[in-house]
């Protein structure tokens, strides 16, 4: 589940992985989605996780930000 913080407005989630190779594939999909949607979140990763923080343009989640988060969830489920 994505967490929403208010100050500053951020949408964030941590994705857990069993294999580092799957992290690499996931990061590539994130890169492609960033270019497509022109949204560039903060991303950190380690041996078994990827954390994504989307800094929102306003206090409410916009449709492009919501679609971005949904597509990341779908990419993760494809693993």
QUISULFEN-V16396 format. One record per run of one state. SS is the DSSP state (helix for helix, strand for strand, loop for the rest). FROM is the first residue (numbers start at 1). TO is the last residue. If there is no record, write none. Layout:
BEGIN
ss & from & to
SS & FROM & TO
SS & FROM & TO
END
This chain:
BEGIN
ss & from & to
loop & 1 & 2
strand & 3 & 5
loop & 6 & 9
strand & 10 & 16
loop & 17 & 19
helix & 20 & 37
loop & 38 & 41
strand & 42 & 45
loop & 46 & 48
strand & 49 & 55
loop & 56 & 62
helix & 63 & 78
loop & 79 & 79
END
